[in-house]
């Protein structure tokens, strides 16, 4: 659900992952099952602009990791890190309008819809809108702080 239409080889993925450690404008993390240590997905705080105190966000879960609250927990933890440790004021993301599950999880964690890019994605041979959402440090629901 990232909008990427191509498949990556294992070598490409390993090369990309190896290059992330030295990046100062992003944080890439794996999501693991607490009990088994199995990979459940990944998330990133990216395009960090410390001068303007904002950054981007994305998350991807494997199919078996959905509907278990794992995504919402990971989002809340990353937002805590972004706001408390990195000292960002704003974290933004894009989500496809048809991805109601993700939009609800984002809203539960304090993201609000700010805009819409009309027909910005071709998926399954059809055009889809992309929603722009953001969470602000001082507007997060108290329950998720």
Secondary structure, 3 states (H helix, E strand, C coil): CCCCCCCCCHHHHHHHHHCCCCCCCCEEEEEECCCCCCEEEEEEEEEEECCCCEEEEEEEECHHHCCCCHHHHHHHHHHHHHHHHCCCCEEEEEEECCCHHHHHHHHHCCCEEEEEEEEEEEECCEEEEEEEEEEEHHHCCHHHC
